[in-house]
Amino acid sequence: MPNSFSYQVLKDDTQMSVIKLTGLFDGSGQEENIARIQANTLYGALDANNVPLRSGLSLSNTAKPYYGLTINRCWYDTDTGSGSVELYWRANNSPQAEPDSGIPILFMQGNGEYDGAGNWITIKNPSVNANTNGDISIHTRGQVANASYTIILELRKDNAYYQRGQFNDPAAFNYPPYSITP
């Protein structure tokens, strides 16, 4: 059986996404996926004209060069002693970017939790000036046959790059300017 990987969206709304990533290895190689989570495919992503991307309203369907995401939490379980799993912000300089050209997020081995709501700070995607686009990439090292990993990420969306409901019901979204007082 060849290496197998899965991507499952557990929750995706106007404010956050929860995504589960898994990998199962047969010993034939490692995973190097430079766009494991594509920021512009999440719900409410805006296009270059600030209209919902991939919607009937979008005139250009051209993605922005950068999408702001923040990692609030990360739960992970990797096989101890069989290698490591690395997450990093994808460098947008090339579609075939080397794993080390991105900005590292987490290096995971064993199991654990990174919780921005607890004692840790949230991990914000660096600005577009840092040469990233918002995508999250993955790279594994030292995975052997029958090794596996499971990662669950809770991502918070920056409303400058994702719609928060302003296109669904503008009057309700912007209630105070439209309010009627007796």
HELIX and SHEET records of a PDB file:
HELIX    1   1 ALA A   39  THR A   41  5                                   3    
HELIX    2   2 PRO A   99  SER A  101  5                                   3    
HELIX    3   3 VAL A  128  ALA A  130  5                                   3    
HELIX    4   4 PRO A  170  PHE A  173  1                                   4    
HELIX    5   5 TYR A  175  TYR A  178  1                                   4    
SHEET    1   A 5 SER A   4  ASP A  12  0                                        
SHEET    2   A 5 MET A  16  LEU A  24 -1                                        
SHEET    3   A 5 SER A 148  LYS A 157 -1                                        
SHEET    4   A 5 LEU A  69  THR A  78 -1                                        
SHEET    5   A 5 ASN A 111  ASP A 115 -1                                        
SHEET    1   B 5 SER A   4  ASP A  12  0                                        
SHEET    2   B 5 MET A  16  LEU A  24 -1                                        
SHEET    3   B 5 SER A 148  LYS A 157 -1                                        
SHEET    4   B 5 LEU A  69  THR A  78 -1                                        
SHEET    5   B 5 ILE A 123  LYS A 124 -1                                        
SHEET    1   C 4 GLU A  32  ILE A  37  0                                        
SHEET    2   C 4 THR A 132  ARG A 141 -1                                        
SHEET    3   C 4 SER A  84  ALA A  91 -1                                        
SHEET    4   C 4 ILE A 103  MET A 108 -1                                        
END                                                                             
